[in-house]
Amino acid sequence: MIRVLIADDETLVRGGFRMIIEAQPDMEVVGEASNGREALDMIRAQSPDVVLMDIRMPELDGLVAARRILVNSDAPRVLVLTTFDLDEYVYEAMKVGASGFLLKAVRPEQLAEAVRVVASGEALLAPTITRRLIEEFVRRPPPGARAPEELEELTDRELEVLKLVATGMSNAQVAESLVVSEATVKTHLSHVLQKLGLADRVQAVVLAYESGLVEPGSGA
């Protein structure tokens, strides 16, 4: 059973999310928080697997709350949901380690599937948001940005896997492209994350673009 915590300052929104989640046979809602501070307290008390995190909330916004949550090794997966299709939020959410980012306009079945995806350890981003993120932000890396030295520790195959993942390919698509098994891809990706000190493939995508390993506009 996937344990889900809902953090949103709007009562009706929380109620809608609860109805969607509790209608799923493999999920349960373990708590509702109206701001980031409540979310932090409930996470410590309830140990959810996935947190549905709104961005704009009083007292403590979702990005700050996510940053504080995700510094812990046993942190739950964070799925950011917002009505604001603003790229800076996407970028910051990815940087702090959120596992997914979706607009609240998604259909109920898409939300449920997104929870399953991030709960399984994968990352999920709305494709349109991802494209705009790449175009608007990683095209202009921050001053002094350069490829991390840890990239030199990757093998040629690990670099290849990282590049393909950064273009948006799933593990299955990478496996097909490289003519290897999906298990082999997962092993390579695990090594990549470990060597680069990254939490998941979302952060790997950010690093790949910021370091120039992959150029904006290069599709799968």
N, C-alpha and C positions, 0 to 999 in steps of 0.2 A: 504493500500500500504506500503510495506516494503522499507524504505529509506536506501540506501546503499552507503557508502563512500569507495572508493578504494585507498589504499596507497601502492604503489610499485614504485621503482626507474626505472623500465624498461617500456618505452612507449608502446611497443608491448604487454607486459603482461597486462598492464592496459587496453589497447584496447580490448584484448581478454576477459578479465573479464567483461568489459562493455557490449560487445555483448551478453555474456551469461546472464547477469543480466537483460538487457533491453529486452531480448527475453521472459522473464517471465511476465505473465499478472498481477502478484501481487507484482512486484518489480520495483524500479526506482533507477538510479544512481544519487546522488545529488552532487557528486564532485569527483575529482581525486587529489591525493597528491603524489609527487615524493620523499618525505622524511618524517620522523616522525614529524619534526617541522611544516611542512605544514599541516600534518594530524591534529595536535592539533588545529591549527588555523581554519581549515575547520570544525572540529567537533563543535567548539564554534559557528561558523557562520551558519552551516547547520543542526545541531541536528539530525544526522542520527540515525537509529535504530541499524544498524549493520556496523561495520568497517571491511573490508577485509584488514588485516595488514600483510605486508611482514616483515621478520625479519631483513635481512641485507639491510640497507638503509643508505645513507650518512647523515651527520649532526646530525641526531638523529635516532638510530635504532629502530626497531619495538617493542622490549621488553621494552626499556626505555619509549617509547611513550605510550605503553599499561599500564605500571605502573602508569604513570602520569594521564592517562585517567580514569583508574578504581578506583582511590581514591574517585571520586565523586559519590554521591548516585544516580544521574540521568545519569550516564555514559551509552553510547551505549554498545551493546554486541560486543565483539571483537573476530573475527574468524581469527586465525593466519594461513597463507599459506606460505609455503616455499619449495624450491627445496632441502633444506638441511635436510636430515634425520638424524639429530644429537640429541641425547637424552637430552643433557644439555639444548637445546633450548626448548624442550617439557616441561621439568621439570620447567624451569623458567617461561614459558608462563602460566603453570598451577598455579604456586605459586602467580603470580601477578593477577590472576583472569580472564584470557582469557577463553571464553566459548567454544572454539573449536580449534582444531589443525589438519590441513590437508596438505598433500603434494600437490604441484601444478600439479602433474600427475593425479589427480582425473578427472573423466569424467565430462563434463558440467552438466549433470543431477544430479550428486552427489554434485557438488558445489552448485547448486541451492537449493537442498534439505537441504544441510548443513546450508545455510542462513536461510531457513525457521525454521529449528530446533532451532538454537540459538536465532532467533528473537522471538520465542514462549516462551523463558525462559529456554529451556533445554540446556544441554551441549553435545558436540559432540567431539569425539576423534577417529582418525583412529585406529582400533583394533590392528594392528601390532605394531604401535608406543606405544600404551598403555601397551602392554605386555612387550616390551623392557624397557620402562620407569620403570616399577615395578621391573623388574629383576636387572637393572643396578643401580638404585638409592635408592629406598626405602628399599632395602635389607640392605643398609648401611646408616642408619640415621645419621645425623650430630652429632658431639660430644655433650653430655649433653642433647640430645633429650629425651623427656619422654612424656607419655600420658598427655594431658592437663587436669587440674582439672575439666574443664567444662564437660568432658565425664561423670562424676559422676552424673551430673544433668539429664542425659537422662534416660528415663524409659526403662525397659527391651525391650518393643516393638520398641521403637525408636532406641535402639542399634542394634536390629535385622534388622531393615530397613537399617540402615547405613551400616552394614556388607554386606547385599545383594547388595546394590547399589555399594559398593566398588568392588564387584566381577564382575561388568559390567552389571548387570541386569537393564532392563528398568523398569519404574513404573508398567507397565502391567505385567511383569514377576514377580516382587516382589509381586504384588497383588495375582497372581496365586499361588505363593509359600506359601504365608501366609493365603490364602483363605479369603481375604478381598477385598473390592472394591478398584479400582484405586484411587478414590477420597480420601479414607482413607490413602492410601500410600502417596499421595501428602501432606496431612495434617501432617502426621508423619515427612516426610522429611522437611517440612517447619519449624516444631518445632526444628528439629535437627540443621538446618542451623542457626536459630535464637539463640538457646542456645549456639552454638559453635562460633557464630560471623563470619559465613562463607558466601561468596557471592552466591555460587551455588554448585551443586553436584560435579563439578570438584575438587574444594577445599576440599570437603568432602572426596573424594577418596584419595587425597594426605594425609589428616590427618589420615584417617583410616589405611593406610599402614605405615606411619611414626610412629604412636603411637603403632603399633603392634596389633591393633585390628583385622586386617586381614593380613595373611601371603602371601608373593609372591607365585604364583603357585596355589592359591585356586581359582578355576573357578566357574562360575555360574552354 
